[in-house]
Amino acid sequence: MSTALPRTSSAPIAGLRVSGLAVLAAALLAGCGSASKTSSSTTSTTQQAVTPQIQAALHVRAGDFPPTQGQALQAIANQAKPGPLFGPATSVFVPGVDRLGFGLIDRSNAFVYGPSVVYIARNPSSPAQGPYPAPLDLMVTSPQFQSRTVANEPRAPKTIYAAQVPFPGPGNYAVLVLTRVNGSLLGATTQQAVTRTSPIPAVGQRPPLVDTPTLASVHGDVAKIDTRIPPDDMHRVSFKNVVGKRPVALLFATPALCTSRTCGPVTDIAVQMEREYGSRVAFIHNEVYVDNMPLKGYRPQLKAFHLQTEPWLFTVNRQGRIAARLEGAFGVNAFRRAVQAALH
């Protein structure tokens, strides 16, 4: 049986107004604590990170997958067996090269790991573009950087796939993911809407000069501005006071209140990156909700950036321009590349 692709149309695709991370929580993280072929909730992060299946998925060669050669996307899909379900981890797409983050789960809610690539087309019968490698990235830190927030949440994600996909213009796209598992080529499909523009600051632009809370501004009461356990130390300086003077990594995340459970892992990664790059980059963690209460809505800093999902990372170079931005679930490698971009 071949892999069937969804039909695209000019109408908005249902569900894309929902946070991509909320979708990830429902479609992907539901299986996080269940037994799987490669991990379980009782497996240590070190063991989980080095399983053979995960190791194989960390490095991908496009040449190992079917070439497009003018074929329709459906023809590529027909070469694969119906396989895992696609769990989106990113939601903001505009024309150009975008990061498409996702997870894969099987019908029993177990994570699926294997070398993976992405293909896109305007519709299933249109010529396919790709394959674009989607290597797996680890969302686990060294043990000394792991918070109790993450340790106490067995459903916190440990890995994420991501591909750099060039969308030529706005509109709806059919998306095919192919992954190799135990010698079989499996396919997962979804649809993706690409909007003409986004108000969220992009790479190369200057970010809003927001005043982020500091330990001094709350008179030392760190619980007001940090839900991580234990609190991190990324509240020493305000963003507006350092941007344009030194490189900055600004993370919007709420470890204890995150809808997707991805904020805890990415904040732990930030703590680890701060240990590595803190002498050259100002690391700032800004919580998401006013008074850390979701019913009060987003903090003004997120509104200034026009953010409607969490978490987000913006790295800013010494010239005060955005060097990289990451939405949703992202791992150690992606975070490190974003920081290094700000240092160039």
Stockholm file with secondary structure:
# STOCKHOLM 1.0

chainA/1-344         MSTALPRTSSAPIAGLRVSGLAVLAAALLAGCGSASKTSSSTTSTTQQAVTPQIQAALHVRAGDFPPTQGQALQAIANQAKPGPLFGPATSVFVPGVDRLGFGLIDRSNAFVYGPSVVYIARNPSSPAQGPYPAPLDLMVTSPQFQSRTVANEPRAPKTIYAAQVPFPGPGNYAVLVLTRVNGSLLGATTQQAVTRTSPIPAVGQRPPLVDTPTLASVHGDVAKIDTRIPPDDMHRVSFKNVVGKRPVALLFATPALCTSRTCGPVTDIAVQMEREYGSRVAFIHNEVYVDNMPLKGYRPQLKAFHLQTEPWLFTVNRQGRIAARLEGAFGVNAFRRAVQAALH
#=GR chainA/1-344 SS CCCCCCCCCSSCCTTTTSCHHHHHHHHTGGGTTSCCSSCCTTSCHHHHHTCHHHHHHTSCCGGGSCCCTTCBHHHHHTTSEECCEEEECCCCCCSEEEEEEEEEECTTSCBCCSCEEEEEESSTTSBCEEEEECCEEECCCCGGGCCHHHHTCTTSCCEEEEEEEEECSSEEEEEEEEEEETTEEEEEEEEEEECSCCSSCCTTSCCCCCCCCCTTTTTTCGGGTCCSSSCCSCCSSCHHHHTTTSCEEEEECCTTTCSSSCHHHHHHHHHHHHHHHTTTSEEEEECSBGGGCGGGCBCHHHHHTTCCSSCEEEEECTTSCEEEEEESSCCHHHHHHHHHHHHC
#=GC SS_cons         CCCCCCCCCSSCCTTTTSCHHHHHHHHTGGGTTSCCSSCCTTSCHHHHHTCHHHHHHTSCCGGGSCCCTTCBHHHHHTTSEECCEEEECCCCCCSEEEEEEEEEECTTSCBCCSCEEEEEESSTTSBCEEEEECCEEECCCCGGGCCHHHHTCTTSCCEEEEEEEEECSSEEEEEEEEEEETTEEEEEEEEEEECSCCSSCCTTSCCCCCCCCCTTTTTTCGGGTCCSSSCCSCCSSCHHHHTTTSCEEEEECCTTTCSSSCHHHHHHHHHHHHHHHTTTSEEEEECSBGGGCGGGCBCHHHHHTTCCSSCEEEEECTTSCEEEEEESSCCHHHHHHHHHHHHC
//
